[in-house]
Amino acid sequence: MDTLYQNKNVVTRFNKEVIEQCNFDSFREIMGDEFVNMTAPPTSNGALTECGILSMMFCALRSQTLQ
């Protein structure tokens, strides 16, 4: 299986399991233990860790669908 196909499968899985189904276990499995959010400000003190990122994403997506 080529790399492009593998990458597409991972993105599709992430979109379905993590974003659509809010599955934190899938997030941890896909992202791995060493995931680092490089976009988080240095003063975030862990607020933008995996669960923080997902919580923000879910809140943002829910608010968009309710408007």
Secondary structure as GFF3:
##gff-version 3
##sequence-region A 1 67
A	DSSP	alpha_helix	3	13	.	.	.	ID=ss1
A	DSSP	pi_helix	14	20	.	.	.	ID=ss2
A	DSSP	alpha_helix	24	31	.	.	.	ID=ss3
A	DSSP	alpha_helix	50	66	.	.	.	ID=ss4
###
